[in-house]
Amino acid sequence: MSTATELDQQTIETVKSTVPVLEKYGKDITSRFYQRLFHKHPELKNIFNQTNQRIGNQPQALANAVYAAAANIDQLETILPEVKQIAHKHRSLNIQPEHYPIVGENLLAAMQDVLGDAATDDIIDAWEKAYQQIAQVFIDVEEDMYQEVQQTEGGWVGYRDFTIVAKEKESDVITSFYLKPADGGAIPTYQPGQYITVKVDIPDLPYTCQRQYSLSCRPNQEYFRISIKREDAMGGQAAGVVSSYLHQSVEQGDIISISAPAGDFVLDHKTKPLVLISGGVGLTPLTSMLETAVHSQPDRDIYYIHAAQHERVHGLKKQVAEISEKHPQVRSYVVYERPEDTNQCDKTGYVTLEWLQSILPTKEASFYFCGPQPFMKAINQALATWDVNPDDIHYEFFGPKGSLD
């Protein structure tokens, strides 16, 4: 990968001197950046989830990334794991090198807008050099990813039409879509936990929408499955445009365009026990891991824990129960916050550390969890309190990367 050693020392020192400013004003800068970007390039709205824009998740995630890049501008290799995680999303969204100058122009302008006179010519010049360096790191990593997927059997770059061969309601809010290539060609294998990007044109919207959804079944040579929660309007927040459209307007036989599987939240190949903890629709990547592990790691002890508000919103319940019944190495548990029938769950309320310790024989395990951010914060805190090895803790954010601190 490219490194920041190509930057002169004065540039490095100037960029590093802005770290305290970015810590304080980073989100203001990135919020202004998106305003400018969408005003000047409305065609790029299709790349970003506008709900995440409205609630501030996307600007905060970008602010965190810019801060990390500035703090490590003299050793960008230290943030390579974060770069690769973002690059997976970029490859899935078909981000191209020509997008980066547009981003750079508007990001530097946003810095000037927010910081005013504090954004001196020296600072802007240094950040322009630094941005070019950072952008090249992303371009290089993403180029490798594009080449890899292109060379994978059944793989493709960009978007490919798939036919919805089945649509199954899993709960009051979750529906599964089974997808096969419209061209009848092969599909690539993938790692359990990965996702695809769905691209759809929705009537009355002036731009194409793209959303990323986890694959919810184990890899196979026949089809992909995505299990999507319909995001209803609540608390003043608008309903999910794409999820509502897919639930209400897309039917078996229809065609949608998707990108090839991507993502780095994937199942390990260790022999220690596997603990999968999902909340709500966070079950989708973990169900894929469960289905895969029982076949590829038949001697591995597996504990699957799912938390939901109640049984009517619990998706893929039948599939997990059948796996648990068929494979003796699997133990599954259900936690409902407000069950309508307490006989339908193993615990009422929430997943707690005390309860986890009562059902798990050891903390020496690989822990994977996914779900709403408050849920993930609680699980992460419980595992930290239990002193679980951080290397054994894995989680995935739906949407822009947040913080569990």
Sine and cosine of phi, psi and omega as CSV:
sin_phi,cos_phi,sin_psi,cos_psi,sin_omega,cos_omega
0.00,0.00,0.39,-0.92,0.08,-1.00
-0.93,0.37,0.48,-0.88,0.02,-1.00
-0.81,-0.58,0.25,-0.97,-0.05,-1.00
-0.98,0.17,0.06,1.00,0.01,-1.00
-0.90,0.43,-0.32,0.95,0.03,-1.00
-0.96,0.28,-0.26,0.97,0.03,-1.00
-0.99,0.13,0.63,-0.78,0.04,-1.00
-0.96,0.29,0.35,-0.94,-0.10,-1.00
-0.87,0.49,-0.61,0.79,-0.01,-1.00
-0.90,0.44,-0.65,0.76,0.04,-1.00
-0.90,0.44,-0.71,0.71,0.01,-1.00
-0.86,0.51,-0.73,0.69,-0.02,-1.00
-0.91,0.42,-0.63,0.78,0.00,-1.00
-0.91,0.42,-0.71,0.71,0.01,-1.00
-0.89,0.45,-0.71,0.71,0.01,-1.00
-0.88,0.47,-0.51,0.86,0.00,-1.00
-0.92,0.38,-0.30,0.95,-0.01,-1.00
-1.00,0.03,-0.06,1.00,-0.05,-1.00
-0.83,0.55,-0.74,0.67,0.03,-1.00
-0.87,0.49,-0.57,0.82,0.01,-1.00
-0.93,0.37,-0.66,0.75,0.02,-1.00
-0.92,0.40,-0.56,0.83,0.04,-1.00
-0.89,0.46,-0.59,0.81,-0.05,-1.00
-1.00,0.06,-0.65,0.76,-0.14,-0.99
-0.90,-0.43,0.15,0.99,-0.09,-1.00
-0.82,0.57,-0.74,0.67,-0.04,-1.00
-0.93,0.36,-0.56,0.83,0.07,-1.00
-0.88,0.47,-0.66,0.75,0.00,-1.00
-0.91,0.40,-0.73,0.69,-0.05,-1.00
-0.95,0.32,-0.52,0.85,0.09,-1.00
-0.90,0.44,-0.68,0.73,0.05,-1.00
-0.91,0.42,-0.60,0.80,0.03,-1.00
-0.85,0.53,-0.74,0.67,-0.03,-1.00
-0.92,0.39,-0.57,0.82,0.07,-1.00
-0.86,0.51,-0.75,0.66,0.00,-1.00
-0.90,0.43,-0.70,0.71,-0.06,-1.00
-0.87,0.49,-0.74,0.67,-0.06,-1.00
-0.96,0.29,-0.46,0.89,0.05,-1.00
-0.95,0.33,-0.68,0.73,-0.06,-1.00
-1.00,0.08,-0.45,0.89,-0.04,-1.00
-0.70,-0.71,0.93,0.37,-0.03,-1.00
-0.87,0.49,-0.35,0.94,0.01,-1.00
-0.92,0.40,-0.30,0.95,-0.01,-1.00
-1.00,0.08,-0.07,1.00,0.05,-1.00
-0.86,0.51,-0.45,0.89,-0.05,-1.00
-0.91,0.42,-0.34,0.94,-0.05,-1.00
-0.98,0.18,-0.44,0.90,-0.16,-0.99
-0.92,-0.38,0.62,-0.78,0.09,-1.00
-0.96,0.29,0.91,-0.41,-0.09,-1.00
-0.94,0.34,-0.39,0.92,0.11,-0.99
-0.90,0.43,-0.69,0.73,0.05,-1.00
-0.90,0.44,-0.49,0.87,0.09,-1.00
-0.92,0.39,-0.72,0.69,-0.08,-1.00
-0.91,0.42,-0.64,0.77,-0.07,-1.00
-1.00,0.01,-0.03,1.00,0.14,-0.99
1.00,-0.02,0.03,1.00,-0.02,-1.00
-0.91,0.42,-0.70,0.72,-0.04,-1.00
-0.92,0.40,-0.74,0.67,0.06,-1.00
-0.86,0.52,-0.61,0.79,0.00,-1.00
-0.92,0.39,-0.65,0.76,0.01,-1.00
-0.89,0.45,-0.67,0.74,0.03,-1.00
-0.92,0.40,-0.64,0.77,0.04,-1.00
-0.87,0.50,-0.66,0.75,0.03,-1.00
-0.90,0.44,-0.64,0.77,-0.01,-1.00
-0.93,0.38,-0.67,0.74,0.02,-1.00
-0.90,0.43,-0.66,0.75,0.03,-1.00
-0.87,0.49,-0.72,0.69,-0.02,-1.00
-0.89,0.45,-0.65,0.76,0.01,-1.00
-0.90,0.43,-0.66,0.75,0.00,-1.00
-0.91,0.41,-0.68,0.73,-0.03,-1.00
-0.92,0.40,-0.42,0.91,-0.06,-1.00
-0.88,-0.48,0.44,0.90,-0.09,-1.00
-0.88,0.47,-0.40,0.92,0.02,-1.00
-1.00,-0.03,-0.02,1.00,0.01,-1.00
-0.43,-0.90,0.89,0.46,-0.09,-1.00
-0.88,0.47,-0.35,0.94,0.01,-1.00
-0.88,0.47,-0.38,0.92,-0.01,-1.00
-0.94,0.34,-0.37,0.93,0.01,-1.00
-0.97,-0.25,0.28,0.96,-0.01,-1.00
-0.85,0.53,-0.64,0.77,0.05,-1.00
-0.85,0.53,-0.66,0.75,0.03,-1.00
-0.93,0.37,-0.62,0.78,0.04,-1.00
-0.87,0.50,-0.71,0.70,-0.02,-1.00
-0.90,0.43,-0.61,0.79,0.01,-1.00
-0.89,0.46,-0.71,0.71,0.04,-1.00
-0.92,0.38,-0.63,0.78,-0.03,-1.00
-0.89,0.45,-0.56,0.83,0.08,-1.00
-0.86,0.52,-0.70,0.71,0.01,-1.00
-0.91,0.42,-0.65,0.76,0.01,-1.00
-0.89,0.45,-0.69,0.72,0.01,-1.00
-0.89,0.45,-0.64,0.77,0.02,-1.00
-0.90,0.44,-0.52,0.85,-0.01,-1.00
-1.00,-0.04,0.03,1.00,0.03,-1.00
0.90,0.43,0.61,0.79,0.09,-1.00
-0.91,0.41,0.70,-0.72,-0.06,-1.00
-0.89,-0.46,0.35,-0.94,-0.01,-1.00
-0.81,0.59,-0.55,0.83,-0.03,-1.00
-0.93,0.36,-0.22,0.98,0.06,-1.00
-0.97,0.26,-0.46,0.89,-0.15,-0.99
-0.92,0.39,-0.66,0.75,0.07,-1.00
-0.87,0.50,-0.57,0.82,0.03,-1.00
-0.90,0.44,-0.72,0.70,0.02,-1.00
-0.88,0.47,-0.71,0.71,-0.04,-1.00
-0.88,0.48,-0.70,0.71,0.00,-1.00
-0.86,0.51,-0.71,0.70,-0.06,-1.00
-0.98,0.22,-0.47,0.88,0.05,-1.00
-0.94,0.35,-0.69,0.72,0.03,-1.00
-0.91,0.42,-0.64,0.77,0.04,-1.00
-0.90,0.43,-0.60,0.80,0.04,-1.00
-0.91,0.42,-0.62,0.78,0.08,-1.00
-0.85,0.52,-0.70,0.72,0.00,-1.00
-0.91,0.41,-0.64,0.77,0.00,-1.00
-0.89,0.46,-0.69,0.72,-0.09,-1.00
-0.99,0.16,-0.67,0.74,-0.10,-0.99
-1.00,0.04,-0.31,0.95,0.04,-1.00
0.87,0.49,-0.75,-0.67,-0.06,-1.00
-0.90,0.44,-0.36,0.93,0.01,-1.00
-0.93,0.36,-0.35,0.94,0.06,-1.00
-1.00,0.06,0.98,0.20,-0.05,-1.00
-0.94,0.35,0.23,-0.97,0.03,-1.00
-0.86,0.51,-0.62,0.79,0.00,-1.00
-0.89,0.46,-0.66,0.75,-0.01,-1.00
-0.92,0.38,-0.72,0.69,-0.01,-1.00
-0.91,0.42,-0.65,0.76,0.03,-1.00
-0.89,0.45,-0.67,0.74,0.00,-1.00
-0.91,0.42,-0.66,0.75,-0.01,-1.00
-0.94,0.33,-0.50,0.86,0.06,-1.00
-0.90,0.43,-0.69,0.73,0.05,-1.00
-0.91,0.42,-0.69,0.73,-0.03,-1.00
-0.91,0.43,-0.67,0.74,-0.01,-1.00
-0.88,0.48,-0.67,0.74,0.02,-1.00
-0.85,0.52,-0.63,0.77,0.01,-1.00
-0.92,0.38,-0.72,0.69,0.00,-1.00
-0.90,0.45,-0.69,0.72,0.00,-1.00
-0.87,0.49,-0.62,0.78,-0.02,-1.00
-0.91,0.40,-0.58,0.82,0.08,-1.00
-0.86,0.51,-0.74,0.67,0.01,-1.00
-0.90,0.44,-0.70,0.71,-0.02,-1.00
-0.87,0.50,-0.68,0.73,-0.02,-1.00
-0.91,0.41,-0.71,0.70,0.00,-1.00
-0.90,0.43,-0.68,0.73,-0.02,-1.00
-0.93,0.37,-0.57,0.82,0.05,-1.00
-0.88,0.48,-0.67,0.74,0.06,-1.00
-0.87,0.49,-0.64,0.77,-0.01,-1.00
-0.93,0.38,-0.65,0.76,0.04,-1.00
-0.88,0.47,-0.68,0.74,0.00,-1.00
-0.91,0.42,-0.65,0.76,-0.01,-1.00
-0.89,0.46,-0.73,0.69,-0.04,-1.00
-0.94,0.33,-0.53,0.85,0.03,-1.00
-0.91,0.40,-0.57,0.82,-0.05,-1.00
-1.00,0.06,-0.16,0.99,0.02,-1.00
-0.97,0.26,0.68,-0.73,0.02,-1.00
-0.85,0.52,0.83,-0.56,-0.02,-1.00
0.99,0.11,-0.06,1.00,-0.05,-1.00
-0.99,0.16,0.24,-0.97,0.02,-1.00
-0.40,-0.92,0.34,-0.94,0.07,-1.00
-0.94,-0.34,0.63,-0.78,-0.05,-1.00
1.00,0.04,-0.66,-0.76,-0.06,-1.00
-0.86,-0.50,0.51,-0.86,-0.04,-1.00
-0.68,-0.73,0.64,-0.77,-0.03,-1.00
-0.97,0.22,0.74,-0.67,0.07,-1.00
-0.81,-0.59,0.58,-0.81,0.04,-1.00
-1.00,-0.07,0.69,-0.73,0.10,-0.99
-0.98,0.18,0.96,-0.28,-0.07,-1.00
-1.00,0.00,-0.27,0.96,0.07,-1.00
-0.36,-0.93,0.55,-0.84,0.06,-1.00
-0.72,-0.69,0.89,-0.46,-0.11,-0.99
-0.81,-0.58,0.78,-0.62,0.06,-1.00
-0.98,0.22,0.84,-0.54,-0.04,-1.00
-0.99,-0.15,-0.47,0.88,0.02,-1.00
-0.32,-0.95,-0.11,-0.99,0.02,-1.00
-0.89,0.46,-0.38,0.92,-0.10,-0.99
-0.81,-0.59,-0.14,0.99,-0.07,-1.00
-0.88,-0.48,0.75,-0.66,0.05,-1.00
-0.78,-0.63,0.67,-0.75,0.04,-1.00
-0.99,-0.13,0.61,-0.79,0.05,-1.00
-0.85,-0.53,0.82,-0.57,0.03,-1.00
-0.99,-0.17,0.79,-0.61,-0.17,-0.98
-0.85,-0.53,0.73,-0.68,0.12,-0.99
-0.79,-0.61,0.52,-0.85,-0.04,-1.00
-0.86,0.51,0.74,-0.67,0.02,-1.00
-0.92,0.39,-0.42,0.91,-0.01,-1.00
-1.00,0.07,-0.02,1.00,0.02,-1.00
0.96,0.27,0.11,0.99,-0.02,-1.00
-0.99,0.16,-0.05,-1.00,-0.03,-1.00
-0.97,0.24,0.36,-0.93,0.13,-0.99
-0.88,-0.48,0.48,-0.88,-0.04,-1.00
-0.98,0.19,0.42,-0.91,0.20,-0.98
-0.96,0.29,0.18,-0.98,0.00,-1.00
-0.47,-0.88,0.15,-0.99,0.03,-1.00
-1.00,-0.09,0.73,-0.68,0.00,-1.00
-0.85,0.53,0.77,-0.64,-0.08,-1.00
0.92,-0.40,-0.25,0.97,-0.03,-1.00
-0.98,0.18,0.14,-0.99,-0.08,-1.00
-0.72,-0.69,0.21,-0.98,0.13,-0.99
-0.83,-0.56,0.30,-0.95,0.14,-0.99
-0.97,-0.24,0.76,-0.65,0.05,-1.00
-0.98,-0.21,0.76,-0.65,0.02,-1.00
-0.91,-0.43,0.82,-0.57,-0.03,-1.00
-0.67,-0.74,0.52,-0.85,0.13,-0.99
-0.98,-0.20,0.88,-0.48,-0.06,-1.00
-0.97,-0.26,0.78,-0.63,0.01,-1.00
-0.79,0.61,0.65,-0.76,0.05,-1.00
0.97,0.24,-0.01,1.00,0.13,-0.99
-0.98,-0.18,0.74,-0.68,-0.08,-1.00
-0.98,0.20,0.01,1.00,-0.02,-1.00
-0.63,-0.77,0.40,-0.92,0.06,-1.00
-0.96,0.28,0.62,-0.78,-0.01,-1.00
-0.97,-0.24,0.62,-0.78,0.07,-1.00
-0.79,-0.62,0.76,-0.64,0.03,-1.00
-0.69,-0.72,0.57,-0.82,0.00,-1.00
-0.98,-0.19,0.76,-0.65,-0.01,-1.00
-0.75,-0.66,0.70,-0.72,0.01,-1.00
-0.93,0.37,0.59,-0.81,0.14,-0.99
-0.97,0.25,0.75,-0.66,-0.17,-0.99
-0.95,-0.31,0.17,0.98,0.05,-1.00
-0.78,-0.62,0.24,-0.97,0.01,-1.00
-0.95,0.30,0.45,-0.89,0.00,-1.00
-0.84,0.54,0.67,-0.75,0.06,-1.00
-0.49,-0.87,0.14,-0.99,-0.08,-1.00
-1.00,-0.08,0.12,0.99,-0.12,-0.99
-0.94,-0.34,-0.70,0.72,-0.15,-0.99
-0.44,-0.90,0.28,-0.96,0.23,-0.97
-0.96,-0.27,0.47,-0.88,0.15,-0.99
-0.76,-0.65,0.76,-0.65,0.15,-0.99
-0.85,-0.53,0.65,-0.76,-0.02,-1.00
-0.87,-0.49,0.93,-0.36,-0.23,-0.97
-0.94,-0.35,0.75,-0.67,0.10,-0.99
-1.00,0.08,0.74,-0.68,0.11,-0.99
-0.98,0.22,0.90,-0.44,-0.03,-1.00
-1.00,0.04,0.98,-0.22,-0.03,-1.00
-0.99,0.14,0.38,-0.92,0.05,-1.00
-0.93,0.37,0.71,-0.70,0.05,-1.00
-0.28,-0.96,0.51,-0.86,0.05,-1.00
0.86,0.51,0.53,0.85,0.00,-1.00
0.99,0.14,-0.03,1.00,0.00,-1.00
-1.00,-0.06,0.70,-0.71,-0.03,-1.00
-0.92,0.40,0.41,-0.91,0.04,-1.00
-0.92,0.39,0.40,-0.92,0.05,-1.00
-0.93,0.36,0.90,-0.44,-0.10,-1.00
-0.90,0.44,-0.75,0.67,-0.08,-1.00
-0.96,0.28,-0.71,0.71,-0.02,-1.00
-0.89,0.45,-0.64,0.77,0.03,-1.00
-0.90,0.43,-0.67,0.75,0.00,-1.00
-0.89,0.45,-0.70,0.71,-0.02,-1.00
-0.91,0.41,-0.63,0.77,0.00,-1.00
-0.93,0.37,-0.67,0.75,-0.20,-0.98
-0.99,-0.11,-0.49,0.87,-0.19,-0.98
-0.89,-0.46,-0.27,0.96,-0.03,-1.00
-0.98,-0.19,0.75,-0.66,-0.09,-1.00
-0.79,-0.62,0.17,-0.99,0.07,-1.00
-0.82,0.58,0.72,-0.69,-0.03,-1.00
0.99,-0.14,-0.33,0.95,0.04,-1.00
-0.96,0.28,0.31,-0.95,-0.02,-1.00
-0.89,-0.46,0.71,-0.70,0.11,-0.99
-0.78,-0.63,0.36,-0.93,0.01,-1.00
-0.98,-0.22,0.68,-0.73,0.00,-1.00
-0.69,-0.73,0.35,-0.94,0.11,-0.99
-0.99,-0.10,0.23,-0.97,0.01,-1.00
-0.94,0.33,0.44,-0.90,-0.03,-1.00
-0.83,0.56,0.59,-0.81,-0.01,-1.00
-0.53,-0.85,0.16,-0.99,0.09,-1.00
0.86,-0.51,0.47,-0.88,-0.04,-1.00
-0.90,-0.43,0.15,0.99,0.11,-0.99
-1.00,0.00,1.00,0.04,-0.18,-0.98
-0.74,-0.67,0.38,-0.93,-0.05,-1.00
-0.93,0.37,0.69,-0.72,0.05,-1.00
-0.99,0.11,0.04,-1.00,-0.03,-1.00
-0.86,-0.51,0.54,0.84,-0.01,-1.00
-0.99,0.17,0.20,-0.98,0.02,-1.00
-0.98,-0.17,-0.25,0.97,0.00,-1.00
-0.91,0.41,0.35,-0.94,-0.02,-1.00
-0.79,0.61,0.53,-0.85,0.01,-1.00
-0.94,-0.34,0.82,-0.58,0.01,-1.00
-0.89,-0.46,0.89,-0.46,0.00,-1.00
-0.93,-0.36,0.85,-0.53,-0.05,-1.00
-0.80,-0.60,0.91,-0.42,-0.04,-1.00
-0.87,-0.49,0.50,-0.87,0.09,-1.00
-0.80,-0.60,0.79,-0.61,0.01,-1.00
0.86,0.51,-0.71,-0.70,-0.02,-1.00
-0.97,0.23,0.00,1.00,0.13,-0.99
-0.88,0.47,-0.12,0.99,0.02,-1.00
-0.94,0.34,-0.29,0.96,-0.16,-0.99
-0.89,0.46,-0.81,0.59,0.01,-1.00
-0.93,0.37,-0.50,0.87,-0.04,-1.00
-0.96,0.27,-0.52,0.86,0.09,-1.00
-0.92,0.40,-0.63,0.78,0.08,-1.00
-0.87,0.49,-0.67,0.74,0.04,-1.00
-0.90,0.43,-0.68,0.74,0.01,-1.00
-0.88,0.48,-0.77,0.64,-0.02,-1.00
-0.86,0.50,-0.58,0.82,-0.01,-1.00
-0.96,0.27,-0.72,0.69,-0.12,-0.99
-0.89,0.46,-0.61,0.79,-0.05,-1.00
-0.92,0.39,-0.35,0.94,0.01,-1.00
-0.99,-0.14,-0.66,0.75,-0.08,-1.00
-1.00,0.03,-0.35,0.94,-0.01,-1.00
-0.74,-0.68,0.88,0.47,-0.15,-0.99
-0.90,0.43,-0.32,0.95,-0.01,-1.00
-0.99,-0.11,0.08,1.00,-0.06,-1.00
-1.00,-0.03,0.76,-0.65,0.08,-1.00
-0.94,0.34,0.74,-0.67,-0.06,-1.00
-0.78,-0.62,0.73,-0.69,0.06,-1.00
-0.86,-0.51,0.86,-0.50,0.01,-1.00
-0.91,-0.42,0.85,-0.53,-0.03,-1.00
-0.85,-0.53,0.82,-0.57,0.05,-1.00
-0.84,-0.54,0.71,-0.70,0.03,-1.00
-0.89,-0.45,0.70,-0.71,0.03,-1.00
-0.54,-0.84,0.21,-0.98,0.02,-1.00
-0.91,0.41,-0.70,0.71,0.02,-1.00
-0.25,-0.97,0.06,-1.00,-0.15,-0.99
-0.92,0.39,-0.43,0.90,-0.06,-1.00
-0.95,0.31,-0.32,0.95,0.01,-1.00
-0.95,-0.30,0.17,0.99,-0.04,-1.00
-1.00,0.07,0.96,-0.29,0.00,-1.00
-1.00,0.02,0.38,-0.93,0.05,-1.00
0.82,0.57,0.41,0.91,-0.03,-1.00
-0.90,0.44,-0.69,0.72,-0.04,-1.00
-0.90,0.44,-0.68,0.73,-0.03,-1.00
-0.88,0.48,-0.71,0.71,-0.02,-1.00
-0.92,0.39,-0.66,0.76,0.01,-1.00
-0.88,0.47,-0.66,0.75,0.01,-1.00
-0.91,0.42,-0.64,0.77,0.04,-1.00
-0.90,0.45,-0.69,0.72,-0.02,-1.00
-0.89,0.46,-0.63,0.78,0.00,-1.00
-0.95,0.32,-0.56,0.83,-0.09,-1.00
-0.99,0.12,-0.48,0.88,-0.11,-0.99
-0.89,-0.46,0.95,-0.32,-0.09,-1.00
-0.90,0.43,-0.30,0.95,0.01,-1.00
-0.98,0.18,-0.07,1.00,-0.02,-1.00
-0.97,-0.23,0.75,-0.66,0.13,-0.99
-0.84,-0.54,0.85,-0.53,-0.04,-1.00
-0.90,-0.44,0.55,-0.84,-0.04,-1.00
-0.70,-0.72,0.53,-0.84,0.01,-1.00
-0.82,-0.57,0.74,-0.68,0.03,-1.00
-0.84,-0.54,0.86,-0.51,0.05,-1.00
-0.92,-0.38,0.74,-0.67,0.04,-1.00
-0.92,0.39,-0.72,0.70,-0.03,-1.00
-0.71,-0.70,0.96,0.28,-0.07,-1.00
-0.92,0.38,0.59,-0.81,0.12,-0.99
-0.99,0.14,-0.43,0.90,0.05,-1.00
-0.65,-0.76,0.94,-0.33,-0.07,-1.00
-0.90,0.43,-0.27,0.96,0.06,-1.00
-0.96,0.28,-0.18,0.98,-0.04,-1.00
-1.00,-0.02,0.03,1.00,-0.02,-1.00
-0.63,-0.77,0.29,-0.96,0.01,-1.00
-1.00,-0.03,-0.32,0.95,0.00,-1.00
-0.44,-0.90,0.61,-0.79,0.09,-1.00
-0.98,-0.21,0.67,-0.74,0.02,-1.00
0.94,-0.35,-0.84,-0.55,-0.11,-0.99
-0.77,-0.64,0.27,-0.96,0.12,-0.99
-0.97,0.24,0.86,-0.51,-0.02,-1.00
-0.87,-0.49,0.31,-0.95,0.02,-1.00
-0.89,0.46,-0.69,0.72,-0.01,-1.00
-0.85,0.53,-0.67,0.74,0.00,-1.00
-0.94,0.35,-0.67,0.75,0.04,-1.00
-0.85,0.53,-0.69,0.72,-0.01,-1.00
-0.91,0.41,-0.42,0.91,0.00,-1.00
-0.98,0.19,-0.38,0.92,-0.05,-1.00
-0.95,-0.32,-0.31,0.95,-0.02,-1.00
-0.98,-0.21,0.75,-0.66,-0.05,-1.00
-0.97,0.25,-0.28,0.96,-0.07,-1.00
-0.37,-0.93,0.42,-0.91,0.13,-0.99
-1.00,-0.04,-0.09,1.00,0.04,-1.00
-0.99,0.13,0.98,0.21,-0.08,-1.00
-0.52,-0.85,0.23,-0.97,0.14,-0.99
-1.00,-0.04,0.88,-0.47,-0.04,-1.00
-0.97,-0.23,0.78,-0.63,0.10,-0.99
-0.82,-0.58,0.73,-0.68,0.07,-1.00
-0.57,-0.82,0.46,-0.89,-0.04,-1.00
-0.37,-0.93,0.59,-0.81,0.00,-1.00
0.30,-0.95,-0.27,-0.96,0.06,-1.00
-0.85,0.52,0.51,-0.86,-0.10,-1.00
-0.85,0.52,-0.67,0.74,0.06,-1.00
-0.87,0.49,-0.61,0.80,0.05,-1.00
-0.89,0.46,-0.72,0.69,-0.04,-1.00
-0.92,0.39,-0.58,0.81,0.06,-1.00
-0.88,0.47,-0.67,0.74,-0.01,-1.00
-0.91,0.42,-0.68,0.73,0.01,-1.00
-0.91,0.41,-0.69,0.72,-0.01,-1.00
-0.88,0.48,-0.66,0.75,0.01,-1.00
-0.92,0.40,-0.64,0.77,0.02,-1.00
-0.89,0.46,-0.70,0.71,-0.01,-1.00
-0.92,0.38,-0.60,0.80,0.04,-1.00
-0.91,0.40,-0.66,0.75,0.03,-1.00
-0.89,0.45,-0.57,0.82,0.03,-1.00
-0.97,0.25,-0.15,0.99,0.00,-1.00
0.92,0.40,0.64,0.77,0.11,-0.99
-0.94,0.34,0.64,-0.77,0.02,-1.00
-0.84,0.55,0.84,-0.55,-0.01,-1.00
-0.82,0.57,-0.48,0.88,0.02,-1.00
-0.93,0.37,-0.27,0.96,0.00,-1.00
-0.99,-0.16,0.11,0.99,-0.03,-1.00
-0.95,-0.32,0.85,-0.53,-0.06,-1.00
-0.74,-0.68,0.69,-0.72,0.02,-1.00
-0.50,-0.87,0.30,-0.95,-0.06,-1.00
-0.73,-0.69,0.73,-0.68,0.13,-0.99
-1.00,-0.02,0.69,-0.73,0.19,-0.98
-1.00,0.10,0.92,-0.39,-0.05,-1.00
0.99,-0.15,-0.34,-0.94,-0.05,-1.00
-0.86,0.51,0.57,-0.82,-0.02,-1.00
-0.91,0.42,0.76,-0.65,0.03,-1.00
-0.93,-0.36,-0.38,-0.92,0.00,-1.00
-0.80,-0.60,0.64,-0.77,0.05,-1.00
-0.97,-0.23,0.13,0.99,0.03,-1.00
-0.96,0.29,0.00,0.00,0.00,0.00
